[in-house]
Amino acid sequence: MIEFSNVSKIYKDTTAIDRLTLNLPERGIYCLLGRNGAGKTTLMKLAAGHIAANEGGIAVDGQKVSTGRMPESVNYIESGSAQFNMRASALIDAAAELQGDFDRGFAREMVKRFELNTRKKYKQLSFGMKTMLTTILTLASNAKVILLDEPTLGFDAIMRDQFNTLLLESYQARPRLIVVSTHLIDEIAKVIERLIIIDNGRVLTQAGIGEIDEKAYTLSGSASVIEPLLGGLNCIGKTTAGSVMAAHIYDKRITPPGGVSIGRLSLQDFFINLVGGKSNG
């Protein structure tokens, strides 16, 4: 559905996307993760045709993407995107009139569930409710590809949980390709299927959540016992305190020797160690 082939995007002296190759299939909920400045927003804007690549090719649904040919199948929403200053109910009606396949029932059900006041004009809503309304309008659209850039920015914990529920229910009602850029990986982990991590404009890893749960783990115990185990493993980070070590692994599972415990590595810690190369001690 989305194909990047050796794509680069350069802003003056800064390379935002560096010879990136990425292939995303037709359906699934993906999380796009990276540090600030890693290239997440640039990648989404390239896929939506909002900006042009300097090198390489981009295609969506088999059609080449360019700023002169923005794919109709893509709905990209950047954090803080604004709507016309109309009543929320009027915005839903307008979206339904403009998009023949707009799911008005889903939009109205979500607005009711999240207690969004449809009588208020857009500018009268709180920042969180503005974002929630925009997200509802996006997910109720007929787009084959949904790109959400930091959609929970400004949400409290309850609203973030509501957003995750909204995302999952939208996908179950209409399976398609949804890519969400966020820093709150552990919160969204319950609804995503695959994780894409980029750093310095390149893909570090693309894997299913089940695969990461199986291969990402921590070995804890005496450093003198753990160190010899690491020679044949992909150690993405380690922390030492005196003679005690915690080694973070992304590789095949091993049966640890006596005195060494094995524990789960959260997705957040997996990301931190993979990108940051965390080593302390």
KOLDO-394264 format. One line per field, with one value per residue: residue number from 1; residue in three letters; chain; x, y negated, z of N, C-alpha, C, O in turn. Coordinates in steps of 0.001 Angstrom, whole numbers, plus 500000, padded with zeros to 6 digits. Atoms other than C-alpha are relative to their C-alpha. Layout:
! residues N
lodren = [NUM|...]
sero = [Ala|...]
doro = [A|...]
n.east = [X|...]
n.north = [Y|...]
n.up = [Z|...]
ca.east = [X|...]
ca.north = [Y|...]
ca.up = [Z|...]
c.east = [X|...]
c.north = [Y|...]
c.up = [Z|...]
o.east = [X|...]
o.north = [Y|...]
o.up = [Z|...]
***
This chain:
! residues 281
lodren = [1|2|3|4|5|6|7|8|9|10|11|12|13|14|15|16|17|18|19|20|21|22|23|24|25|26|27|28|29|30|31|32|33|34|35|36|37|38|39|40|41|42|43|44|45|46|47|48|49|50|51|52|53|54|55|56|57|58|59|60|61|62|63|64|65|66|67|68|69|70|71|72|73|74|75|76|77|78|79|80|81|82|83|84|85|86|87|88|89|90|91|92|93|94|95|96|97|98|99|100|101|102|103|104|105|106|107|108|109|110|111|112|113|114|115|116|117|118|119|120|121|122|123|124|125|126|127|128|129|130|131|132|133|134|135|136|137|138|139|140|141|142|143|144|145|146|147|148|149|150|151|152|153|154|155|156|157|158|159|160|161|162|163|164|165|166|167|168|169|170|171|172|173|174|175|176|177|178|179|180|181|182|183|184|185|186|187|188|189|190|191|192|193|194|195|196|197|198|199|200|201|202|203|204|205|206|207|208|209|210|211|212|213|214|215|216|217|218|219|220|221|222|223|224|225|226|227|228|229|230|231|232|233|234|235|236|237|238|239|240|241|242|243|244|245|246|247|248|249|250|251|252|253|254|255|256|257|258|259|260|261|262|263|264|265|266|267|268|269|270|271|272|273|274|275|276|277|278|279|280|281]
sero = [Met|Ile|Glu|Phe|Ser|Asn|Val|Ser|Lys|Ile|Tyr|Lys|Asp|Thr|Thr|Ala|Ile|Asp|Arg|Leu|Thr|Leu|Asn|Leu|Pro|Glu|Arg|Gly|Ile|Tyr|Cys|Leu|Leu|Gly|Arg|Asn|Gly|Ala|Gly|Lys|Thr|Thr|Leu|Met|Lys|Leu|Ala|Ala|Gly|His|Ile|Ala|Ala|Asn|Glu|Gly|Gly|Ile|Ala|Val|Asp|Gly|Gln|Lys|Val|Ser|Thr|Gly|Arg|Met|Pro|Glu|Ser|Val|Asn|Tyr|Ile|Glu|Ser|Gly|Ser|Ala|Gln|Phe|Asn|Met|Arg|Ala|Ser|Ala|Leu|Ile|Asp|Ala|Ala|Ala|Glu|Leu|Gln|Gly|Asp|Phe|Asp|Arg|Gly|Phe|Ala|Arg|Glu|Met|Val|Lys|Arg|Phe|Glu|Leu|Asn|Thr|Arg|Lys|Lys|Tyr|Lys|Gln|Leu|Ser|Phe|Gly|Met|Lys|Thr|Met|Leu|Thr|Thr|Ile|Leu|Thr|Leu|Ala|Ser|Asn|Ala|Lys|Val|Ile|Leu|Leu|Asp|Glu|Pro|Thr|Leu|Gly|Phe|Asp|Ala|Ile|Met|Arg|Asp|Gln|Phe|Asn|Thr|Leu|Leu|Leu|Glu|Ser|Tyr|Gln|Ala|Arg|Pro|Arg|Leu|Ile|Val|Val|Ser|Thr|His|Leu|Ile|Asp|Glu|Ile|Ala|Lys|Val|Ile|Glu|Arg|Leu|Ile|Ile|Ile|Asp|Asn|Gly|Arg|Val|Leu|Thr|Gln|Ala|Gly|Ile|Gly|Glu|Ile|Asp|Glu|Lys|Ala|Tyr|Thr|Leu|Ser|Gly|Ser|Ala|Ser|Val|Ile|Glu|Pro|Leu|Leu|Gly|Gly|Leu|Asn|Cys|Ile|Gly|Lys|Thr|Thr|Ala|Gly|Ser|Val|Met|Ala|Ala|His|Ile|Tyr|Asp|Lys|Arg|Ile|Thr|Pro|Pro|Gly|Gly|Val|Ser|Ile|Gly|Arg|Leu|Ser|Leu|Gln|Asp|Phe|Phe|Ile|Asn|Leu|Val|Gly|Gly|Lys|Ser|Asn|Gly]
doro = [A|A|A|A|A|A|A|A|A|A|A|A|A|A|A|A|A|A|A|A|A|A|A|A|A|A|A|A|A|A|A|A|A|A|A|A|A|A|A|A|A|A|A|A|A|A|A|A|A|A|A|A|A|A|A|A|A|A|A|A|A|A|A|A|A|A|A|A|A|A|A|A|A|A|A|A|A|A|A|A|A|A|A|A|A|A|A|A|A|A|A|A|A|A|A|A|A|A|A|A|A|A|A|A|A|A|A|A|A|A|A|A|A|A|A|A|A|A|A|A|A|A|A|A|A|A|A|A|A|A|A|A|A|A|A|A|A|A|A|A|A|A|A|A|A|A|A|A|A|A|A|A|A|A|A|A|A|A|A|A|A|A|A|A|A|A|A|A|A|A|A|A|A|A|A|A|A|A|A|A|A|A|A|A|A|A|A|A|A|A|A|A|A|A|A|A|A|A|A|A|A|A|A|A|A|A|A|A|A|A|A|A|A|A|A|A|A|A|A|A|A|A|A|A|A|A|A|A|A|A|A|A|A|A|A|A|A|A|A|A|A|A|A|A|A|A|A|A|A|A|A|A|A|A|A|A|A|A|A|A|A|A|A|A|A|A|A|A|A|A|A|A|A|A|A|A|A|A|A|A|A]
n.east = [500832|499044|498654|498906|498851|498750|500471|499281|500554|498983|500357|498737|498866|500493|500608|501099|500205|498723|500015|500913|500839|501025|501176|501105|501069|501286|500759|499282|499760|498566|499515|498749|499329|498669|499703|500295|499094|499594|500537|501350|500935|499573|500414|501441|500291|499589|501001|501244|499770|499949|498667|499369|498711|498872|499586|500787|501385|501046|501265|501096|501014|499505|499909|498884|500390|499213|500782|500981|500921|500223|500898|501331|500235|499293|500488|498916|500341|498863|500376|500393|500745|501209|501200|500790|500645|501421|500419|499489|501014|499944|498781|500308|500905|499239|499128|500858|500406|498840|499462|501137|499936|499779|500804|500635|500423|498813|499599|500950|499863|498765|500217|500844|499278|498957|500672|499564|501145|500116|500594|498922|499181|498686|499079|500463|499620|498665|499018|500184|501232|499760|499239|500868|500948|499264|499694|501263|500296|499024|500250|501294|499869|499909|498618|499389|498811|500136|498720|500274|498730|500145|501417|500409|499307|500924|501012|499671|499932|501316|500257|499120|500618|501165|499494|499601|501243|500535|499160|500253|501360|500017|499338|500848|501142|499526|498566|499221|498662|499961|498674|500087|498740|500205|498917|500582|500065|500580|501441|500664|499560|501100|500811|499208|499567|498583|499254|498936|499134|499058|499021|499176|500565|499909|500743|499182|500664|501439|500298|501276|499938|499733|498582|499213|500223|499246|498562|499471|500024|498881|499282|499527|499205|498596|499378|499013|500726|500757|499128|499670|501183|500370|499236|500819|501318|500110|500237|500310|499696|499785|499798|499274|499890|499077|499789|501286|500259|501245|499711|501244|499748|500996|499430|500635|500071|499076|500265|498900|499400|500359|499596|500396|501446|500414|501231|500576|499570|501162|499785|499359|498587|499438|499725|498937|498716|499673|499666|499029|498794|499832|499010|499664|499159]
n.north = [501209|501101|499531|500949|499345|500773|501396|500985|501354|500869|501394|500752|499155|498927|498850|499532|498606|499635|498766|499128|499048|499513|499452|499726|499319|500682|500150|499863|501205|500131|501125|500569|500479|500558|501174|501267|500253|498748|499973|499429|500891|500087|498756|500056|501031|499454|499005|500707|500896|501402|500476|499162|499391|500381|498804|498804|499970|499714|499595|499626|499236|499774|501249|500848|501168|501225|501156|500263|498860|499586|498837|500177|498913|500301|501084|500315|501023|500417|500476|501408|500388|500758|499814|501218|500346|499677|499086|498646|499259|500466|499437|498598|500015|500429|498887|498968|500449|500032|498648|499121|498805|500431|499234|500967|499308|499827|501314|500450|499118|500357|501318|499790|499238|500815|501161|501194|500896|500302|501334|500987|500176|499363|500793|500008|498731|499920|499465|498552|499693|500326|498882|498825|500193|499818|498577|499322|500307|499278|498558|499729|500232|498807|499848|498694|500192|501049|500355|500852|500483|500409|500338|500117|501128|500824|499162|499418|498535|499455|500260|499131|498672|500100|500030|498645|499268|500537|499498|498571|499796|500459|498994|498806|500301|500196|499686|500732|500296|501142|500229|500978|500458|500350|499692|499224|498685|498970|500203|499622|498639|499044|500043|499939|498684|500038|501167|500480|500939|500671|500865|500698|499861|498623|499003|499125|498697|499882|498666|499815|500120|498670|499694|500790|499424|498756|500165|501067|499592|500476|499050|500695|499172|500372|500375|498991|498871|500454|500432|498937|499606|501028|499862|499482|500624|501402|500794|501365|500918|499361|500871|499319|500663|499136|498700|499544|500490|499727|500060|500028|499173|499840|498840|498743|499740|498993|499519|500588|499144|500308|501314|501024|500015|500535|500765|500674|501350|500725|500617|501296|499761|499459|501149|500821|499319|499804|501292|500749|499233|500288|499225|500773|499280]
n.up = [500000|500013|500333|500118|500621|499954|499963|499191|499929|499410|499763|499943|499622|499135|500668|499155|500399|500602|500808|499256|500718|499072|500683|499086|500734|500107|498760|498744|499204|499771|499201|500487|498794|500204|499187|500654|501105|500649|501356|500011|500680|501398|500669|500225|501001|501293|500411|500334|501124|499572|500348|501018|499678|500841|500720|499749|500437|499014|500620|499106|500739|501348|500743|499619|499209|500133|499550|501040|500041|498613|500039|499400|499047|498755|499152|499066|499017|499178|498674|499972|501209|499678|500808|500137|498729|500073|498948|500220|500753|501388|500587|500331|501163|501166|500385|500600|501330|500885|500162|500209|499167|498621|499049|499107|498778|499155|499496|498977|498846|499291|499401|498827|498983|499395|499404|500708|500161|501432|500193|499934|501175|499869|499182|498615|499387|499424|500947|500068|500721|501413|500564|500033|501100|501252|500122|500327|501404|500821|499950|500630|501438|500831|500434|499823|499168|498988|499389|498844|499461|498594|499818|498596|499387|499234|499351|498706|500056|500337|501422|500793|499991|500885|501363|500386|500238|501250|501086|500179|500493|501384|500831|500045|500865|501366|500037|500987|499503|499083|499433|498920|499435|498596|499072|498889|500616|499132|499910|501256|500358|499965|501225|501228|500446|500347|499563|500870|499301|500874|499331|500982|501331|500492|499229|499162|499952|500240|499485|499327|498547|499458|500217|499043|498667|499900|500162|499146|498593|499184|499157|498798|499095|499861|501261|500394|500590|501169|501094|500956|500766|500966|501230|501096|499959|500367|498791|500427|498915|498706|498850|498931|498699|499279|500658|500530|501352|500717|501435|500765|501177|501072|500692|499604|498565|499475|498641|499219|498975|498625|499526|500972|500226|501293|499821|501173|500322|500519|501305|499787|499713|501230|500853|499420|500144|501417|500607|499212|499705|498591|499269|498818|499058]
ca.east = [500000|502851|506255|509369|512289|515645|514002|515937|514646|517081|516293|519251|522087|519862|519064|515634|515147|518260|517946|514968|513279|510010|507078|503759|500984|497315|496029|497220|497787|501403|503192|505905|508416|511520|513260|512468|513932|514198|512107|508639|506668|508725|508022|504270|504264|506152|503609|500742|502377|502608|506341|508619|511538|514977|515743|513960|510381|507178|503993|500644|498191|500386|500301|503373|503189|504355|503309|501503|499816|498676|497062|493312|493527|495610|494238|497100|496484|499304|499238|497394|495558|492667|489116|486723|485143|481764|479683|480982|477700|478023|481584|480357|477546|479970|482387|479520|478458|481982|482866|480399|481613|481873|480645|478278|476966|480475|481270|478096|478545|482125|481135|478442|480691|483434|480926|481964|479603|478458|476706|480024|481989|485424|487332|485216|486429|489397|492631|492054|488490|489577|492075|489501|486994|489604|490586|486952|486417|489573|488738|485172|486503|486703|490500|492411|495406|495227|498357|498096|501017|501133|497319|497270|499375|497641|495479|495313|495586|491824|491593|494599|492860|489703|491731|493176|489668|488506|491425|490778|487024|487571|489949|487613|484747|486879|490229|492835|496354|496682|500030|500275|503277|503563|506020|503657|504433|503470|499996|499233|500863|497549|496072|499000|500141|503580|506241|508466|511430|513352|516444|518390|516028|516559|514546|516184|513613|510148|508648|505423|504594|504593|508071|509399|507796|509555|512990|513308|514264|516648|519263|520036|522683|526410|528354|531015|528367|526410|529304|530345|526741|526658|529187|526575|523661|522494|522867|521191|522112|523298|523422|525907|525984|529040|529225|525561|524522|521271|521817|519031|518785|517006|517730|516799|515750|518299|518026|520027|522467|521994|522143|520891|517254|515426|512724|510491|511752|508937|508444|509447|512708|513264|513042|515268|518005|517784|517916|519934|522435|521981|524996|525681|528592]
ca.north = [500000|497588|498091|496002|496901|495392|492073|489050|485663|482849|479475|477166|478858|481337|484814|485647|488910|490776|493383|494937|498058|499155|501308|501306|503724|502962|503442|503086|500593|499453|497287|495016|494309|492157|489429|485781|484949|488592|487952|489171|486130|485821|489467|488933|485726|487488|490331|487822|485833|482669|482379|483764|486146|485190|488753|492089|493062|493193|495034|495437|498080|498635|494974|492737|489909|486345|482863|482593|485947|486184|489577|489385|492621|490962|488882|487231|485300|483376|482563|479305|479375|476905|477138|474490|472604|474291|476188|479710|481107|478969|480210|483795|482974|481200|484138|486531|484408|484144|487831|490296|493153|491127|493155|490658|493246|494018|490294|489534|492573|491563|487939|489119|491597|489044|486405|483894|480914|480732|477393|475648|474127|475549|472666|472984|476530|477345|478322|481971|481931|480181|482977|485646|484156|484013|487622|488763|486985|488622|492148|491838|490984|493398|493155|496402|494957|492952|491134|489652|487519|487258|487454|487643|484535|482549|485488|486554|490246|490838|489211|491197|494404|493251|492517|496041|497474|495217|496327|500020|499782|497798|500436|503286|501553|500746|502556|500475|499118|496834|495363|493525|491466|491207|491159|493084|496551|498618|497049|497749|501194|502893|501842|501756|504758|503638|501176|499089|497366|494746|492798|490196|490683|494443|497479|499226|501979|502998|505886|507297|506715|510474|510809|507993|509484|512760|511397|508378|509280|508437|510637|509607|510886|510861|509065|511762|514358|512271|510838|514223|514788|511627|512709|514554|512211|508843|506709|503326|501839|502623|501063|501946|501066|502447|506153|506372|506048|505770|506583|505759|508225|508276|511760|515389|516500|518368|520462|518448|520165|520229|516814|515016|513987|513222|510567|508745|505608|503091|501562|498189|499557|501528|498282|496356|498971|499608|495917|494541|497344|497024|498166|497053|498188]
ca.up = [500000|500873|499278|499832|497553|498502|499448|500689|501834|502551|504110|503377|505304|507187|505893|507336|505414|504339|501542|503308|501967|503565|502478|504339|503287|502799|506314|509874|512680|512794|515331|513939|516678|516770|518675|518008|514617|513551|510422|511446|510311|507125|506279|506688|504642|501849|501799|501649|498842|500934|500251|497540|497966|496687|495650|495345|494646|496690|495744|497496|496313|493264|492213|492198|494761|494178|495254|491932|492441|496073|496685|497294|499275|502023|504886|506777|509975|511622|515334|515889|512546|512518|511196|509932|512844|512549|515074|515545|514227|511082|510525|510623|508178|505848|505896|505108|502125|500726|501200|499760|501950|505167|508156|509758|512230|513527|513837|515785|518051|518891|519506|521908|523699|524279|525367|522746|522706|519080|519664|520275|517450|516773|518387|521537|522166|524378|522636|523504|522193|518979|518415|519260|516806|514028|514729|514612|511282|509932|511068|509760|506301|503392|503075|502586|504445|507676|508889|512390|513581|517395|517674|521494|522086|524824|525963|529582|530503|530214|526783|525568|526622|524834|521732|521709|521992|519153|516977|517535|516959|513768|512444|513371|511565|508515|508270|506426|506861|509883|510910|514227|515265|519042|521929|524215|522915|525957|526019|522368|522380|523110|519750|517303|515291|514153|515202|512928|514566|512632|513618|511662|508731|508433|509501|512451|512732|511563|513489|514848|518496|519148|517667|519848|522970|522212|521305|523626|527183|530022|531669|535260|537622|538219|535490|535535|534625|532122|530093|528610|527454|525341|522713|520665|521368|520060|523189|522613|525975|529458|532882|535596|539272|540965|540186|539079|535448|533505|529815|527363|524493|521126|519861|520307|523776|525856|528987|531536|533869|537621|539264|536159|535865|532640|532478|530014|528303|527812|524378|525779|527179|523973|522013|524417|524296|520558|519634|522503|522810|526545|528493|532023|534105]
c.east = [500869|501386|500959|501192|501182|499721|500877|499266|500981|499443|501305|501155|499580|499349|498942|499689|501203|499933|499127|499196|499042|498803|498946|498858|498669|499313|500895|500115|501480|500266|501339|500671|501382|500197|499546|501036|500441|499491|498572|499020|500350|499555|498509|499634|500400|498950|498701|500165|500042|501346|500611|501329|501077|500475|499035|498562|499048|498735|498996|498927|500389|500171|501152|499502|500945|499139|498956|498984|499840|498969|498682|499723|500636|499333|501055|499583|501210|499497|499682|499266|498680|498864|499331|499255|498478|499638|500490|499015|500026|501242|499781|499104|500756|500905|499199|499572|501158|500545|498847|499973|500256|499038|499412|499588|501152|500393|499070|500081|501234|499880|499178|500764|501028|499482|500498|498766|499906|499377|501070|500701|501407|500924|499582|500386|501385|500952|499815|498765|500094|500705|499136|499005|500683|500308|498752|499640|500932|499682|498643|500053|500132|501424|500524|501203|499764|501366|499733|501322|499787|498548|499576|500731|498980|498887|500458|499905|498667|499704|500897|499434|498775|500427|500369|498786|499384|500761|499694|498610|499867|500609|499148|498804|500419|501509|500696|501391|499951|501399|499889|501399|499739|501253|499523|499768|499322|498486|499278|500308|498843|499161|500829|500420|501495|500612|501084|500808|500964|500921|500898|499524|500072|499192|500988|499404|498535|499625|498621|500169|500305|501459|500876|499835|500830|501502|500617|499870|501247|500578|500590|500767|501416|500604|500980|499347|499323|500904|500342|498814|499732|500708|499181|498626|500063|499608|499811|500251|500229|500262|500716|500013|500868|500235|498728|499755|498593|500310|498704|500258|498853|500513|499210|499994|501043|499499|501150|500558|499558|500539|499646|498496|499710|498646|499569|500590|498816|500327|500706|501495|500714|500391|501179|501371|500411|500470|501122|501294|500381|501005|500483|500845|501298]
c.north = [498736|500577|498823|500753|499043|498496|499146|498666|499134|498588|499223|500948|501193|501104|500587|501466|500401|501369|501080|500886|500642|500476|500362|500616|499265|499743|500145|498661|499989|498823|499573|499289|499485|498804|498744|499752|501244|500108|500505|499127|499864|501229|499964|498983|500459|500978|499338|499069|498536|499365|500987|500554|499447|501158|501132|499867|500393|500370|500371|500676|500162|498754|499143|498742|498852|498848|499604|501114|500543|501127|499750|501046|499751|498837|499772|498860|499722|499485|498511|499531|499331|500367|498639|499741|500117|500836|501401|500826|499615|500537|501457|500065|499629|501121|501098|499623|500056|501388|500993|501209|499660|500726|499057|500651|500187|498663|499548|500857|499635|498639|500126|500689|499139|498648|498691|499152|499541|498637|498911|499888|500515|499221|499926|501280|499904|500593|501509|500390|499628|501163|501241|499885|500230|501473|500792|499773|500774|501482|500369|499813|501314|500287|501403|499940|498820|499786|498985|499632|499419|499626|499805|498874|499099|500775|500381|501528|500618|499814|500868|501415|500023|499998|501403|500877|499587|500574|501457|500244|499548|501053|501263|499784|499886|500251|499273|499755|498727|499915|498869|499667|499545|500303|500936|501436|501033|499862|500494|501438|500990|499999|500122|501435|500045|498673|499674|498980|499392|499108|499402|500269|501381|500944|500862|501399|499850|501420|500032|499937|501355|500377|499248|500544|501256|499749|498924|500393|499484|501157|499231|500956|499484|499705|501056|501220|499583|499664|501117|500440|499080|500131|500470|499389|498548|499200|498548|498975|500752|498944|500794|499133|500894|501283|500544|499369|500353|499802|500138|500609|499884|501097|501239|500123|501050|500473|499519|500977|499581|498646|498870|500101|499378|499313|499305|498606|499273|499398|498656|500182|500616|498860|499185|500639|500159|498709|499309|500726|499876|500937|499140|500841|500431]
c.up = [500000|499743|499880|499430|499970|500011|500912|499944|500772|500115|500189|500333|500860|499175|500928|499743|499145|499324|500649|499050|501000|499195|501034|499212|500099|501335|501223|500701|500371|500940|499434|501171|499657|500899|499262|498910|499256|498570|499904|499213|498521|499226|499680|498926|498599|499477|499561|498808|500371|499712|499011|500492|499078|499134|500312|499538|501116|499247|501082|499157|498529|499150|500520|500700|499710|500497|498963|499854|501419|500013|500719|501073|501350|500719|501077|500914|500881|501340|499948|498762|500382|499051|499808|501305|499873|501219|499663|499178|498525|499296|499592|498764|498722|499497|499307|498587|499000|499698|499925|500921|501469|500941|501048|501326|500965|500621|501127|501269|500808|500685|501278|501122|500724|500488|499398|499693|498541|499725|500020|498646|500281|500942|501457|500741|500627|498967|499819|499210|498528|499317|499877|498849|498649|499761|499615|498535|499065|499932|499382|498490|499248|499536|500289|500928|500930|500641|501108|500671|501396|500330|501457|500724|500702|500674|501402|499874|499578|498524|499112|499939|499089|498535|499521|499711|498666|498806|499692|499416|498545|499084|499872|499079|498541|499957|498854|500572|500840|500587|501007|500485|501430|500803|501113|499556|500890|500109|498749|499609|499935|498726|498722|499700|499713|500414|498979|500797|498994|500819|498933|498567|499398|500884|500792|500070|499640|500387|500623|501505|500644|499862|500990|501405|500204|500047|500891|501465|500715|500803|501169|500896|500087|498629|499514|499362|498700|498808|499014|499142|498821|498657|498817|499932|499554|501234|499585|501095|501285|501055|501071|501251|500874|499220|499357|498630|499552|498523|499223|498621|498996|499082|500427|501525|500389|501350|500867|501022|501399|500425|499052|499758|498644|500179|498725|499851|499380|498644|500134|500255|498796|499064|500528|499789|498543|499361|500736|500262|501449|500649|501158|500935|499366]
o.east = [500626|501832|500740|501588|501256|500298|501232|498719|501333|498918|501946|501547|500434|498447|499271|499426|501541|500088|499539|498639|499459|498396|499181|498479|498599|498637|501929|500014|501961|499543|502252|500135|502080|499237|499243|502239|501307|500031|498089|498330|499459|499077|498103|498775|499730|498593|498005|499185|499950|501438|500151|502063|500793|500937|498330|498148|499396|498359|499359|498449|499540|500615|501308|498508|502159|497949|497965|497998|500391|497890|498662|498860|500465|499022|501209|499147|501695|498397|500445|499018|498008|499081|499661|498858|497748|500518|500592|499423|499833|501202|500244|499322|500522|501022|499664|499449|500960|501135|498137|498902|500646|497838|499977|499700|500997|500691|499534|499934|501184|500371|499468|500661|501209|500253|500776|497816|500668|499375|500833|500835|501824|501576|500370|500272|502211|500516|499860|498797|499485|500337|499226|498753|500129|500214|498822|499260|500518|499678|498441|499067|500251|501628|500240|501580|499413|501971|499281|502025|499209|498292|498535|500674|498015|498057|501649|499572|498647|499191|500486|499503|498535|499784|500040|498796|498931|500158|499542|498460|499144|500077|499070|498369|499658|502294|500209|501734|499611|501903|499417|502156|498866|502089|500326|498625|498523|497788|498170|499758|498913|498356|500280|500480|502154|499925|501832|500257|501674|500545|501378|500331|499796|498994|501874|500116|497929|500080|498086|501238|501054|502037|501832|500813|501307|502213|501837|498762|502167|499844|501304|500385|501676|500426|501101|499988|499278|500583|500271|499005|499028|500302|499436|497757|501108|498427|500726|500112|499740|500750|500334|500064|500406|500640|498731|500044|498062|500597|497937|501120|497685|501207|498175|500854|501302|498682|502270|499831|498924|501665|499821|497980|500484|497731|500344|500821|498329|501496|501539|502315|501897|501489|502082|502330|501589|501425|502028|502281|501553|500841|500967|500388|502130]
o.north = [497816|501490|497905|501786|498140|497739|499555|498283|499432|498028|499342|501763|501915|500847|501230|502222|499730|502400|502230|500417|501151|499831|501207|500081|498140|498726|500813|497607|500871|497827|500389|498329|500062|498222|498788|499857|501168|500880|500767|499615|499838|501115|500335|499245|500126|500944|499842|498498|497673|498151|502122|499879|499049|500967|501094|498830|501170|499695|500959|500116|500136|498844|498969|498145|499037|499025|498954|500981|501591|500981|499354|500850|500557|497813|500580|497804|500604|498939|497717|498335|499756|500916|497674|500680|499127|501339|501771|501608|500464|500820|501896|500885|500210|501344|501694|500491|500351|501610|501209|501728|500527|500799|498869|500039|499965|498594|499076|500339|499613|498453|499475|500294|499264|497759|497725|499630|498680|498169|497792|500862|500661|499821|499507|501347|499095|501176|502024|501342|500290|501581|501965|500867|500903|501955|501694|500710|501228|502072|501511|500061|502382|501122|501984|500939|497728|500724|497872|500498|498343|498515|499199|498786|498652|500182|500576|502054|501600|500723|501300|502072|501008|500612|501781|501688|500430|500976|501839|501061|500163|501332|501864|500711|500232|499310|499280|500326|497654|500888|497779|500559|498711|501107|501447|501878|501831|500855|501022|501954|501973|500907|500461|502281|501060|497660|500552|497989|500106|498610|500106|500401|501549|500682|501496|502399|498805|502380|499003|500243|501421|500978|499803|500630|501517|500414|498885|500600|498964|501941|498249|502113|498311|500472|501290|501933|500357|500009|500886|501015|499462|499504|500050|499902|497904|499074|497941|497774|501869|497850|501924|497905|501886|501257|501646|498192|501408|498684|501075|500149|499791|500839|501137|499569|501997|499812|500007|501824|498539|498286|497697|501166|498566|499876|499186|497907|499672|499218|498293|499469|500358|498858|498827|499961|500027|498709|498737|500122|499702|502156|498026|501857|501054]
o.up = [499219|500438|499089|499969|499137|499230|502017|498909|501913|499152|501233|499498|501374|498378|501924|500678|498170|499980|500798|498057|502039|498229|501898|498170|500595|501494|501184|500074|501082|500932|499306|501723|498824|501404|498070|499149|498385|497778|498803|498318|497672|498097|498579|498083|497622|498300|498680|498330|499497|499534|498891|501213|497948|498009|501320|499020|502005|498289|502100|498171|497638|498005|501729|500288|499633|500759|499293|499129|501756|499439|501884|501928|502264|500110|501992|500456|501589|501430|499398|498608|501322|497971|500498|501995|499862|501918|498493|498319|497654|498099|498540|497872|497661|498292|498335|497723|497822|498640|500907|501235|502252|500678|502125|502388|502166|501813|502165|502377|502038|501799|502281|502283|501935|500847|500109|499073|498102|498586|499565|497905|501429|501797|502304|501964|500205|497975|498702|498430|497687|498220|498886|498152|497781|498633|498781|497833|497998|498852|498968|497796|499850|498654|501336|501540|500483|501159|500840|501193|501552|500795|501713|501950|500083|501364|501643|498812|498836|497871|498035|498899|498391|497684|498397|498785|497891|497811|498532|498507|497761|498010|498801|498397|497637|500073|497724|501608|500341|501148|500686|500867|501671|500392|501893|499435|500400|500314|498833|498636|499197|498521|497673|500591|499937|500547|498549|501277|498286|501881|498044|497647|498210|502070|500220|499979|499874|499765|501036|502033|501618|500768|501532|502148|501308|500801|501056|501959|500083|501404|500967|501071|499818|497683|498311|498589|497744|497671|497807|498070|497886|497678|497688|499229|499657|501557|499028|500863|501457|500773|501376|501176|501436|498058|498808|498412|499897|498094|499443|497874|499371|498098|501085|502210|499647|501991|500721|501541|501568|500081|499381|499421|498138|500779|497776|500838|498322|498303|499304|499676|498573|498508|499773|499422|498210|498585|500131|500682|501781|500624|500959|501458|500025]
***
